[in-house]
Amino acid sequence: MFGSGGVRGVGPRWAGDHVPPDSNEPLEVIMMSALSTRSHPGDVVVRCRDLTKHFRYHEQQPGLAGTVRALLRRRHRTRVAVEGLDLDLAPGEVCGLLGRNGAGKTTTIKMLCGLIQPTAGELSVLGERPSRRSFTFLRQISVIFGQKSMLWWDLPAYDSLLLHRRMYDLSRSEFDLAVGQLSELLELGDLLSIPVRRLSLGQRMRCELALALLHSPRLLFADEPTIGLDVLGKRVIRDFLARVNVELGTSIVLTSHDMDDVAALCPRVVLIDHGTKRYDGDLTGLARSVRPAKQMMVTFTAEPQLPDPLPPGVTVVGRPAPDVLQLDIDREWLAEVLTAVSGWGPVVDLEVTDADLDEVMVSVFDGFPEQRSPGESRSA
Ligand SMILES: Nc1ncnc2c1ncn2[C@@H]1O[C@H](COP(=O)(O)OP(=O)(O)OP(=O)(O)O)[C@@H](O)[C@H]1O
C-alpha cells in the first residue's frame, strides 16, 4: 500500500481528492472515501460498440517525380485501422490490448482518449464522448505514450508538472502532496530538477508517469510504457502501475509487446488483429487454449533409457544435452508422466512450467493471416 512505504496517511490521496494534507484519518478510511468517489457499482468506464476507424490518406511515390505526380493526380487510399470493436471496461479493471505491430492498438487508445475521432460506432468513456474533449472528461483521464514525451524537453520535469498544475486547476497543497508522493513512489530523487533532455530513458519515463498521474485520473491509458527499458526500469513501472490500480482504483488500458508486463498487470487481455477483436478474456485462458501442454525439463545423472513407445501424453521436443530431456506433456497425463519419468533413470533436476508467453503469442500471431493490404481501398 502507498501508506506502508513511509507515506502512510497520505498515500492514496492525490490531487483532486480534496482531502486536506494534514488529515489524521487512518489510511483505510481515506482509501475507502477516495475509491467511493471514483467508482460506482454497475458503472462502466469504457463502453464501445462497433468502434471503427478508417484512415484516408493520399498515396505518394518516392522522389521528385512522385511528388509532382501526387500533386497533379491524387490517389486516395483508405486504411482500416480498427473495425467493429466492442469493449466494456469496469471501474478498477486493468485491460491489456495485445496485437502485432499495426494491429490497431494505438488507434484504439487514441479514440478512447479523444485524440482522434472514430469513423463509426458508439463510444462512451466515463459517460462522455471523448472527442468532445470536455474539461470534466480530460480531468479524469490520462495517457502516457512510451514513444512520445509529454515533458518539455529543454526544461526540468518539475516545470512541466507546474504547467499541469495550472491545466488541471490543482491547489498548491494538492500539487505538493501529489509531487511528494509520486517522487517517493517513483524514486525520483532530484530527477525533477534536471532538464529532461539530460535524463536517461528510464529516468524520463518515471517523470512521465509522475506527470500522467499528477491529477489522480480515474482512467489511465498506457501505450507501451516500458518500451526500451532495462529489467529494473520495467519493474519500477510495473510495480507503480499495479499500486496505482490496487490502491487508487484507477482503471488502466495498457498496450505492451512485453508479455512480462502483461502477465504482471493484466488479468484481462483483448487481442486485436487487423483492427478486429479476436479474444477477450484472461491471459491464462488464452495461453492454455493456444499451448495447452505443460513443459517439462528433466535432467538425469546419465543418458535416460526411454521406453518405446513413450507413455501417452508425452512428446520429446528437445534434447539440449544427452542427459537432459525437454518434454511437452498433456495436462491430464501430468501425474502419470511424473511417475514414469523417474523410471527412465535417476533424476537430478526437474522443472514443470506453462508455455512461455512469448511463444504463446508467436503461436497466436502465426494463426492469423499475414498483414493484408485488402484492409486498404483505393480511390482516385
Ligand atoms: N494517421 C494515419 N494515417 C494512415 N494510417 C494510419 C495512421 N495511423 C495509423 N495508421 C495505420 O493504422 C494501422 C493501425 O496502427 P496502430 O498504430 O493503431 O497499430 P498498433 O497496433 O498500435 O501498432 P504498434 O504495435 O506497431 O504500435 C496501421 O496499419 C497503421 O499504418
The ligand as a Gaussian input file, in Angstrom:
#p B3LYP/6-31G(d) Opt

LIG

0 1
 N       -2.639000       8.711000     -39.411000
 C       -2.664000       7.561000     -40.067000
 N       -2.876000       7.525000     -41.411000
 C       -2.923000       6.357000     -42.080000
 N       -2.787000       5.150000     -41.500000
 C       -2.575000       5.120000     -40.168000
 C       -2.497000       6.315000     -39.391000
 N       -2.283000       5.960000     -38.086000
 C       -2.228000       4.613000     -38.070000
 N       -2.398000       4.117000     -39.318000
 C       -2.428000       2.703000     -39.686000
 O       -3.411000       2.045000     -38.897000
 C       -2.979000       0.722000     -38.573000
 C       -3.013000       0.546000     -37.054000
 O       -1.974000       1.370000     -36.497000
 P       -1.719000       1.421000     -34.918000
 O       -0.686000       2.466000     -34.685000
 O       -3.021000       1.556000     -34.238000
 O       -1.125000      -0.024000     -34.657000
 P       -0.534000      -0.645000     -33.306000
 O       -1.285000      -1.908000     -33.027000
 O       -0.520000       0.370000     -32.238000
 O        0.929000      -0.993000     -33.778000
 P        2.341000      -0.992000     -32.967000
 O        2.312000      -2.194000     -32.064000
 O        3.338000      -1.130000     -34.056000
 O        2.445000       0.312000     -32.223000
 C       -1.591000       0.556000     -39.173000
 O       -1.731000      -0.126000     -40.405000
 C       -1.120000       1.979000     -39.399000
 O       -0.246000       2.076000     -40.510000

